[in-house]
Amino acid sequence: MELSKYQAQALETDQVPGTADEAFSKALIVPMLGLAGETGQLLTEYKKHLRDGAAHKLFQERVAEELGDLLWYISNVASKFGLNLDDVAHRNLTKVRARWARAAETLLPLDSEMPEAEQLPRRMVVRLVEEVDGDLPQVHMSVNGETIGSRLGDNAYDADGYRFHDVFHLAYAAGLGWSPNLRAFLKRKRKSRPLVDDVEDGGRACVIEEAVSALAFDYARAHNFLEGVGEVDDELLRTIKSMTSHLEVSRCTTGDWERVILAGFAVWREVMASRGGRVEVDLDAQAISYLGPA
């Protein structure tokens, strides 16, 4: 049965008709409370199943009944908000596929059609070296012996390792084929296409990437820097997607972002523990890895 047909027929049995236009509308409060109540009933049936095991012979029948009641209330709430249940289901599948389904193919680097001199190197070994200037540790990054970027400190009262955050730019490059900052460091901006250079490789894009790095770092700091963590909160991923929605990296899903954030912090933790190190970046394999001390 199509969800939209179910929705239309279910609405014919609504005993509290109306819309959600009015504040504290009875027409809306009743099905909302119904959702909560039927969820409780479903949990009660599961509790009985845990307690009684095979003796609870009607378990599947009761679960089917409670799920049906939940479906009715979901349909009713959708109707009163003017939503089509088919559309709701379609949007939900799109969301969860972006979050959990693995892409059938790897992402081609975003500059794959550009001249080689304007492409990010497909493979790099990057050295991150910590030096202490007075009481403040600073980090410089180099590729093939050539220093790139600026020396970085933590810019914080308490040393927290943000001085190694270039690892995140490397992770974005490896896993997403995207890093305006790394492109600037390596002098690989796409000058042959002025609009792309201005929008995708310009200052605004660089600031957005830095903001994403800072946002993810703040989140990670509250979660043990993601050690032992296998998932990232949807709220963070949605915020990052929104921040980058007008850039070429918008092609990447929330699942792609989760993967590079977790991979980046896995390398960052090792770099932090060793106070530096060598990091391999492989765009073709979409991988970043820690090779050992610098």
BALOBA-1460 file (C-alpha; in Angstrom, 3 decimals):
// residues 294
<rec num="1" residu="m" x="0.000" y="0.000" z="0.000"/>
<rec num="2" residu="e" x="1.329" y="3.451" z="-0.868"/>
<rec num="3" residu="l" x="1.924" y="5.700" z="2.092"/>
<rec num="4" residu="s" x="-0.048" y="8.568" z="0.571"/>
<rec num="5" residu="k" x="-3.091" y="6.296" z="0.128"/>
<rec num="6" residu="y" x="-2.740" y="5.053" z="3.690"/>
<rec num="7" residu="q" x="-2.501" y="8.671" z="4.861"/>
<rec num="8" residu="a" x="-5.710" y="9.664" z="3.060"/>
<rec num="9" residu="q" x="-7.661" y="6.667" z="4.389"/>
<rec num="10" residu="a" x="-6.291" y="7.044" z="7.916"/>
<rec num="11" residu="l" x="-7.435" y="10.661" z="7.978"/>
<rec num="12" residu="e" x="-11.020" y="9.478" z="7.414"/>
<rec num="13" residu="t" x="-10.913" y="7.867" z="10.886"/>
<rec num="14" residu="d" x="-9.616" y="10.970" z="12.665"/>
<rec num="15" residu="q" x="-11.780" y="11.691" z="15.717"/>
<rec num="16" residu="v" x="-10.191" y="15.092" z="16.420"/>
<rec num="17" residu="p" x="-10.087" y="16.750" z="13.003"/>
<rec num="18" residu="g" x="-8.479" y="20.096" z="12.406"/>
<rec num="19" residu="t" x="-5.119" y="21.663" z="11.624"/>
<rec num="20" residu="a" x="-2.000" y="22.657" z="13.532"/>
<rec num="21" residu="d" x="-2.549" y="26.357" z="12.845"/>
<rec num="22" residu="e" x="-3.786" y="27.235" z="16.321"/>
<rec num="23" residu="a" x="-1.399" y="27.281" z="19.275"/>
<rec num="24" residu="f" x="-1.972" y="24.275" z="21.530"/>
<rec num="25" residu="s" x="-4.447" y="22.911" z="19.016"/>
<rec num="26" residu="k" x="-6.292" y="19.886" z="20.395"/>
<rec num="27" residu="a" x="-6.277" y="18.476" z="16.884"/>
<rec num="28" residu="l" x="-2.472" y="18.327" z="17.040"/>
<rec num="29" residu="i" x="-1.853" y="17.645" z="20.730"/>
<rec num="30" residu="v" x="-3.942" y="14.463" z="20.698"/>
<rec num="31" residu="p" x="-1.916" y="12.664" z="17.959"/>
<rec num="32" residu="m" x="1.367" y="13.979" z="19.401"/>
<rec num="33" residu="l" x="0.478" y="12.469" z="22.778"/>
<rec num="34" residu="g" x="-0.642" y="9.377" z="20.910"/>
<rec num="35" residu="l" x="2.866" y="8.982" z="19.472"/>
<rec num="36" residu="a" x="4.360" y="9.096" z="22.944"/>
<rec num="37" residu="g" x="1.773" y="6.704" z="24.351"/>
<rec num="38" residu="e" x="2.113" y="4.103" z="21.616"/>
<rec num="39" residu="t" x="5.907" y="4.232" z="21.896"/>
<rec num="40" residu="g" x="5.472" y="3.414" z="25.575"/>
<rec num="41" residu="q" x="3.157" y="0.539" z="24.696"/>
<rec num="42" residu="l" x="5.741" y="-0.850" z="22.272"/>
<rec num="43" residu="l" x="8.381" y="-0.727" z="24.999"/>
<rec num="44" residu="t" x="5.979" y="-2.461" z="27.386"/>
<rec num="45" residu="e" x="5.532" y="-5.341" z="24.959"/>
<rec num="46" residu="y" x="9.303" y="-5.632" z="24.621"/>
<rec num="47" residu="k" x="9.636" y="-5.660" z="28.421"/>
<rec num="48" residu="k" x="7.186" y="-8.582" z="28.550"/>
<rec num="49" residu="h" x="9.215" y="-10.355" z="25.855"/>
<rec num="50" residu="l" x="12.409" y="-9.930" z="27.881"/>
<rec num="51" residu="r" x="10.654" y="-11.196" z="30.999"/>
<rec num="52" residu="d" x="8.655" y="-14.073" z="29.544"/>
<rec num="53" residu="g" x="10.651" y="-15.076" z="26.464"/>
<rec num="54" residu="a" x="8.914" y="-17.679" z="24.296"/>
<rec num="55" residu="a" x="5.957" y="-17.721" z="26.713"/>
<rec num="56" residu="h" x="4.897" y="-14.341" z="25.323"/>
<rec num="57" residu="k" x="3.367" y="-15.996" z="22.278"/>
<rec num="58" residu="l" x="1.593" y="-12.880" z="21.044"/>
<rec num="59" residu="f" x="4.764" y="-10.757" z="21.000"/>
<rec num="60" residu="q" x="5.030" y="-10.293" z="17.222"/>
<rec num="61" residu="e" x="1.310" y="-9.693" z="16.884"/>
<rec num="62" residu="r" x="1.428" y="-7.037" z="19.610"/>
<rec num="63" residu="v" x="4.487" y="-5.379" z="18.082"/>
<rec num="64" residu="a" x="2.759" y="-5.238" z="14.694"/>
<rec num="65" residu="e" x="-0.298" y="-3.690" z="16.341"/>
<rec num="66" residu="e" x="1.723" y="-1.027" z="18.189"/>
<rec num="67" residu="l" x="3.705" y="-0.203" z="15.041"/>
<rec num="68" residu="g" x="0.437" y="0.167" z="13.157"/>
<rec num="69" residu="d" x="-0.862" y="2.585" z="15.794"/>
<rec num="70" residu="l" x="2.377" y="4.551" z="15.594"/>
<rec num="71" residu="l" x="2.017" y="4.707" z="11.821"/>
<rec num="72" residu="w" x="-1.520" y="6.072" z="12.199"/>
<rec num="73" residu="y" x="-0.390" y="8.835" z="14.555"/>
<rec num="74" residu="i" x="2.606" y="9.680" z="12.358"/>
<rec num="75" residu="s" x="0.285" y="9.917" z="9.375"/>
<rec num="76" residu="n" x="-2.141" y="12.094" z="11.334"/>
<rec num="77" residu="v" x="0.572" y="14.501" z="12.481"/>
<rec num="78" residu="a" x="1.866" y="14.735" z="8.898"/>
<rec num="79" residu="s" x="-1.609" y="15.526" z="7.614"/>
<rec num="80" residu="k" x="-2.144" y="18.258" z="10.178"/>
<rec num="81" residu="f" x="1.139" y="19.882" z="9.235"/>
<rec num="82" residu="g" x="0.220" y="19.680" z="5.556"/>
<rec num="83" residu="l" x="2.915" y="17.117" z="4.776"/>
<rec num="84" residu="n" x="2.676" y="14.224" z="2.342"/>
<rec num="85" residu="l" x="3.845" y="10.962" z="3.895"/>
<rec num="86" residu="d" x="5.379" y="9.773" z="0.606"/>
<rec num="87" residu="d" x="7.510" y="12.936" z="0.536"/>
<rec num="88" residu="v" x="8.466" y="12.505" z="4.189"/>
<rec num="89" residu="a" x="9.569" y="8.922" z="3.546"/>
<rec num="90" residu="h" x="11.520" y="9.899" z="0.417"/>
<rec num="91" residu="r" x="13.333" y="12.732" z="2.210"/>
<rec num="92" residu="n" x="14.183" y="10.444" z="5.097"/>
<rec num="93" residu="l" x="15.698" y="7.821" z="2.782"/>
<rec num="94" residu="t" x="17.757" y="10.506" z="1.063"/>
<rec num="95" residu="k" x="19.023" y="11.673" z="4.440"/>
<rec num="96" residu="v" x="19.944" y="8.249" z="5.829"/>
<rec num="97" residu="r" x="21.578" y="7.132" z="2.584"/>
<rec num="98" residu="a" x="23.777" y="10.237" z="2.639"/>
<rec num="99" residu="r" x="24.681" y="9.484" z="6.239"/>
<rec num="100" residu="w" x="25.196" y="5.724" z="6.155"/>
<rec num="101" residu="a" x="25.307" y="4.288" z="2.648"/>
<rec num="102" residu="r" x="28.789" y="3.907" z="1.183"/>
<rec num="103" residu="a" x="29.355" y="5.473" z="-2.217"/>
<rec num="104" residu="a" x="29.633" y="2.945" z="-5.020"/>
<rec num="105" residu="e" x="32.637" y="4.821" z="-6.403"/>
<rec num="106" residu="t" x="35.352" y="6.940" z="-4.885"/>
<rec num="107" residu="l" x="35.066" y="10.691" z="-5.290"/>
<rec num="108" residu="l" x="37.183" y="12.085" z="-8.089"/>
<rec num="109" residu="p" x="39.311" y="15.004" z="-6.882"/>
<rec num="110" residu="l" x="37.569" y="18.292" z="-7.540"/>
<rec num="111" residu="d" x="40.429" y="19.530" z="-9.727"/>
<rec num="112" residu="s" x="40.776" y="16.403" z="-11.884"/>
<rec num="113" residu="e" x="40.136" y="18.368" z="-15.106"/>
<rec num="114" residu="m" x="42.572" y="21.164" z="-14.295"/>
<rec num="115" residu="p" x="46.178" y="21.492" z="-15.525"/>
<rec num="116" residu="e" x="48.547" y="19.436" z="-13.395"/>
<rec num="117" residu="a" x="50.135" y="22.572" z="-11.919"/>
<rec num="118" residu="e" x="46.702" y="23.534" z="-10.540"/>
<rec num="119" residu="q" x="45.894" y="20.128" z="-9.068"/>
<rec num="120" residu="l" x="46.477" y="19.081" z="-5.496"/>
<rec num="121" residu="p" x="49.285" y="16.480" z="-5.429"/>
<rec num="122" residu="r" x="47.735" y="13.055" z="-5.474"/>
<rec num="123" residu="r" x="50.189" y="11.734" z="-2.919"/>
<rec num="124" residu="m" x="52.260" y="13.611" z="-0.358"/>
<rec num="125" residu="v" x="54.321" y="12.880" z="2.720"/>
<rec num="126" residu="v" x="53.992" y="15.877" z="5.000"/>
<rec num="127" residu="r" x="56.241" y="16.617" z="7.988"/>
<rec num="128" residu="l" x="54.874" y="18.427" z="11.012"/>
<rec num="129" residu="v" x="57.661" y="19.651" z="13.286"/>
<rec num="130" residu="e" x="57.170" y="21.264" z="16.684"/>
<rec num="131" residu="e" x="59.572" y="23.913" z="17.920"/>
<rec num="132" residu="v" x="59.411" y="25.860" z="21.170"/>
<rec num="133" residu="d" x="59.758" y="29.631" z="21.046"/>
<rec num="134" residu="g" x="60.041" y="30.717" z="24.669"/>
<rec num="135" residu="d" x="57.173" y="28.983" z="26.431"/>
<rec num="136" residu="l" x="55.039" y="28.691" z="23.320"/>
<rec num="137" residu="p" x="55.278" y="25.608" z="21.086"/>
<rec num="138" residu="q" x="54.793" y="26.249" z="17.394"/>
<rec num="139" residu="v" x="54.465" y="23.895" z="14.468"/>
<rec num="140" residu="h" x="55.617" y="24.211" z="10.901"/>
<rec num="141" residu="m" x="54.597" y="21.982" z="8.017"/>
<rec num="142" residu="s" x="56.748" y="20.938" z="5.087"/>
<rec num="143" residu="v" x="56.453" y="18.866" z="1.924"/>
<rec num="144" residu="n" x="59.599" y="17.525" z="0.269"/>
<rec num="145" residu="g" x="61.682" y="19.713" z="2.557"/>
<rec num="146" residu="e" x="59.850" y="22.904" z="1.597"/>
<rec num="147" residu="t" x="57.984" y="24.719" z="4.351"/>
<rec num="148" residu="i" x="54.376" y="25.509" z="3.484"/>
<rec num="149" residu="g" x="51.860" y="27.591" z="5.341"/>
<rec num="150" residu="s" x="52.600" y="29.566" z="8.479"/>
<rec num="151" residu="r" x="53.966" y="28.509" z="11.843"/>
<rec num="152" residu="l" x="51.050" y="27.714" z="14.103"/>
<rec num="153" residu="g" x="50.532" y="27.972" z="17.835"/>
<rec num="154" residu="d" x="47.519" y="26.925" z="19.872"/>
<rec num="155" residu="n" x="46.276" y="30.503" z="20.227"/>
<rec num="156" residu="a" x="44.845" y="29.425" z="23.579"/>
<rec num="157" residu="y" x="45.700" y="29.935" z="27.256"/>
<rec num="158" residu="d" x="45.897" y="26.184" z="27.770"/>
<rec num="159" residu="a" x="47.888" y="24.156" z="25.251"/>
<rec num="160" residu="d" x="45.325" y="21.913" z="23.561"/>
<rec num="161" residu="g" x="47.074" y="20.810" z="20.390"/>
<rec num="162" residu="y" x="45.284" y="23.080" z="17.945"/>
<rec num="163" residu="r" x="48.747" y="23.969" z="16.627"/>
<rec num="164" residu="f" x="48.580" y="20.629" z="14.781"/>
<rec num="165" residu="h" x="45.262" y="21.402" z="13.125"/>
<rec num="166" residu="d" x="46.830" y="21.426" z="9.643"/>
<rec num="167" residu="v" x="46.239" y="17.681" z="9.908"/>
<rec num="168" residu="f" x="42.553" y="18.431" z="9.337"/>
<rec num="169" residu="h" x="43.283" y="20.311" z="6.108"/>
<rec num="170" residu="l" x="45.266" y="17.283" z="4.985"/>
<rec num="171" residu="a" x="42.365" y="14.997" z="5.903"/>
<rec num="172" residu="y" x="39.867" y="17.097" z="3.937"/>
<rec num="173" residu="a" x="42.179" y="17.001" z="0.928"/>
<rec num="174" residu="a" x="42.667" y="13.254" z="1.197"/>
<rec num="175" residu="g" x="39.072" y="12.248" z="1.841"/>
<rec num="176" residu="l" x="37.095" y="14.936" z="0.038"/>
<rec num="177" residu="g" x="39.524" y="16.222" z="-2.587"/>
<rec num="178" residu="w" x="38.978" y="19.667" z="-1.038"/>
<rec num="179" residu="s" x="41.080" y="22.104" z="0.949"/>
<rec num="180" residu="p" x="41.301" y="25.753" z="-0.127"/>
<rec num="181" residu="n" x="43.953" y="26.334" z="2.534"/>
<rec num="182" residu="l" x="46.200" y="23.483" z="1.459"/>
<rec num="183" residu="r" x="45.779" y="24.575" z="-2.144"/>
<rec num="184" residu="a" x="46.971" y="28.070" z="-1.171"/>
<rec num="185" residu="f" x="49.900" y="26.674" z="0.850"/>
<rec num="186" residu="l" x="51.016" y="24.602" z="-2.129"/>
<rec num="187" residu="k" x="50.420" y="27.409" z="-4.652"/>
<rec num="188" residu="r" x="47.994" y="25.201" z="-6.561"/>
<rec num="189" residu="k" x="45.174" y="27.730" z="-6.944"/>
<rec num="190" residu="r" x="43.161" y="27.421" z="-10.140"/>
<rec num="191" residu="k" x="44.241" y="30.682" z="-11.775"/>
<rec num="192" residu="s" x="43.274" y="29.463" z="-15.251"/>
<rec num="193" residu="r" x="39.626" y="29.692" z="-14.190"/>
<rec num="194" residu="p" x="39.235" y="33.107" z="-12.493"/>
<rec num="195" residu="l" x="35.742" y="32.540" z="-11.119"/>
<rec num="196" residu="v" x="36.680" y="29.166" z="-9.619"/>
<rec num="197" residu="d" x="39.834" y="30.747" z="-8.199"/>
<rec num="198" residu="d" x="37.812" y="33.543" z="-6.629"/>
<rec num="199" residu="v" x="34.948" y="31.469" z="-5.223"/>
<rec num="200" residu="e" x="36.459" y="28.068" z="-4.466"/>
<rec num="201" residu="d" x="40.097" y="28.972" z="-3.777"/>
<rec num="202" residu="g" x="39.640" y="32.479" z="-2.392"/>
<rec num="203" residu="g" x="39.720" y="33.956" z="1.077"/>
<rec num="204" residu="r" x="36.100" y="33.258" z="1.953"/>
<rec num="205" residu="a" x="36.446" y="29.548" z="1.208"/>
<rec num="206" residu="c" x="39.649" y="29.433" z="3.268"/>
<rec num="207" residu="v" x="37.892" y="31.076" z="6.220"/>
<rec num="208" residu="i" x="35.015" y="28.600" z="5.949"/>
<rec num="209" residu="e" x="37.450" y="25.687" z="6.003"/>
<rec num="210" residu="e" x="39.159" y="27.128" z="9.074"/>
<rec num="211" residu="a" x="35.755" y="27.563" z="10.710"/>
<rec num="212" residu="v" x="34.869" y="23.934" z="9.969"/>
<rec num="213" residu="s" x="38.174" y="22.833" z="11.518"/>
<rec num="214" residu="a" x="37.600" y="24.954" z="14.628"/>
<rec num="215" residu="l" x="34.006" y="23.756" z="14.976"/>
<rec num="216" residu="a" x="34.987" y="20.096" z="14.666"/>
<rec num="217" residu="f" x="37.864" y="20.620" z="17.113"/>
<rec num="218" residu="d" x="35.547" y="22.179" z="19.693"/>
<rec num="219" residu="y" x="33.171" y="19.243" z="19.308"/>
<rec num="220" residu="a" x="36.005" y="16.712" z="19.549"/>
<rec num="221" residu="r" x="37.441" y="18.349" z="22.670"/>
<rec num="222" residu="a" x="34.145" y="17.618" z="24.438"/>
<rec num="223" residu="h" x="34.266" y="13.993" z="23.239"/>
<rec num="224" residu="n" x="37.758" y="12.829" z="24.244"/>
<rec num="225" residu="f" x="39.086" y="14.053" z="20.884"/>
<rec num="226" residu="l" x="37.023" y="11.251" z="19.303"/>
<rec num="227" residu="e" x="39.177" y="8.467" z="20.716"/>
<rec num="228" residu="g" x="37.003" y="5.358" z="20.796"/>
<rec num="229" residu="v" x="34.229" y="7.270" z="19.027"/>
<rec num="230" residu="g" x="32.763" y="5.741" z="15.872"/>
<rec num="231" residu="e" x="30.056" y="8.267" z="15.045"/>
<rec num="232" residu="v" x="29.723" y="12.039" z="14.977"/>
<rec num="233" residu="d" x="26.530" y="13.839" z="16.000"/>
<rec num="234" residu="d" x="24.140" y="14.702" z="13.177"/>
<rec num="235" residu="e" x="23.895" y="18.300" z="14.385"/>
<rec num="236" residu="l" x="27.601" y="18.930" z="13.757"/>
<rec num="237" residu="l" x="27.472" y="17.306" z="10.321"/>
<rec num="238" residu="r" x="24.374" y="19.260" z="9.307"/>
<rec num="239" residu="t" x="26.044" y="22.506" z="10.383"/>
<rec num="240" residu="i" x="29.136" y="21.738" z="8.312"/>
<rec num="241" residu="k" x="26.987" y="20.844" z="5.301"/>
<rec num="242" residu="s" x="25.158" y="24.138" z="5.645"/>
<rec num="243" residu="m" x="28.388" y="26.136" z="5.973"/>
<rec num="244" residu="t" x="29.791" y="24.610" z="2.786"/>
<rec num="245" residu="s" x="26.555" y="24.364" z="0.799"/>
<rec num="246" residu="h" x="27.569" y="27.008" z="-1.776"/>
<rec num="247" residu="l" x="30.985" y="25.462" z="-2.463"/>
<rec num="248" residu="e" x="32.071" y="22.583" z="-4.674"/>
<rec num="249" residu="v" x="32.521" y="20.361" z="-1.630"/>
<rec num="250" residu="s" x="28.723" y="20.398" z="-1.253"/>
<rec num="251" residu="r" x="28.764" y="17.217" z="-3.383"/>
<rec num="252" residu="c" x="30.085" y="15.381" z="-0.313"/>
<rec num="253" residu="t" x="27.586" y="13.753" z="2.024"/>
<rec num="254" residu="t" x="27.334" y="13.921" z="5.790"/>
<rec num="255" residu="g" x="28.773" y="10.403" z="5.753"/>
<rec num="256" residu="d" x="31.811" y="11.642" z="3.812"/>
<rec num="257" residu="w" x="32.324" y="14.411" z="6.357"/>
<rec num="258" residu="e" x="32.022" y="12.006" z="9.258"/>
<rec num="259" residu="r" x="34.611" y="9.720" z="7.700"/>
<rec num="260" residu="v" x="37.201" y="12.477" z="7.186"/>
<rec num="261" residu="i" x="36.623" y="13.978" z="10.631"/>
<rec num="262" residu="l" x="37.190" y="10.619" z="12.312"/>
<rec num="263" residu="a" x="40.218" y="9.856" z="10.110"/>
<rec num="264" residu="g" x="41.684" y="13.312" z="10.690"/>
<rec num="265" residu="f" x="41.423" y="13.064" z="14.452"/>
<rec num="266" residu="a" x="42.882" y="9.551" z="14.456"/>
<rec num="267" residu="v" x="46.024" y="10.985" z="12.814"/>
<rec num="268" residu="w" x="45.912" y="14.164" z="14.928"/>
<rec num="269" residu="r" x="45.987" y="12.124" z="18.151"/>
<rec num="270" residu="e" x="49.118" y="10.296" z="17.019"/>
<rec num="271" residu="v" x="50.788" y="13.499" z="15.881"/>
<rec num="272" residu="m" x="49.877" y="15.148" z="19.171"/>
<rec num="273" residu="a" x="51.258" y="12.249" z="21.202"/>
<rec num="274" residu="s" x="54.580" y="12.391" z="19.302"/>
<rec num="275" residu="r" x="54.699" y="16.202" z="19.166"/>
<rec num="276" residu="g" x="54.923" y="16.008" z="15.408"/>
<rec num="277" residu="g" x="55.432" y="13.398" z="12.765"/>
<rec num="278" residu="r" x="55.147" y="12.354" z="9.136"/>
<rec num="279" residu="v" x="51.717" y="12.102" z="7.571"/>
<rec num="280" residu="e" x="50.890" y="10.431" z="4.273"/>
<rec num="281" residu="v" x="48.126" y="11.949" z="2.178"/>
<rec num="282" residu="d" x="46.755" y="9.854" z="-0.693"/>
<rec num="283" residu="l" x="43.959" y="11.478" z="-2.688"/>
<rec num="284" residu="d" x="43.529" y="8.513" z="-5.018"/>
<rec num="285" residu="a" x="42.952" y="6.143" z="-2.086"/>
<rec num="286" residu="q" x="41.061" y="8.828" z="-0.136"/>
<rec num="287" residu="a" x="43.284" y="8.051" z="2.827"/>
<rec num="288" residu="i" x="45.397" y="9.808" z="5.421"/>
<rec num="289" residu="s" x="47.778" y="7.930" z="7.708"/>
<rec num="290" residu="y" x="50.446" y="8.531" z="10.333"/>
<rec num="291" residu="l" x="53.870" y="7.235" z="9.308"/>
<rec num="292" residu="g" x="55.829" y="7.932" z="12.481"/>
<rec num="293" residu="p" x="57.929" y="10.644" z="14.140"/>
<rec num="294" residu="a" x="59.285" y="13.444" z="11.992"/>
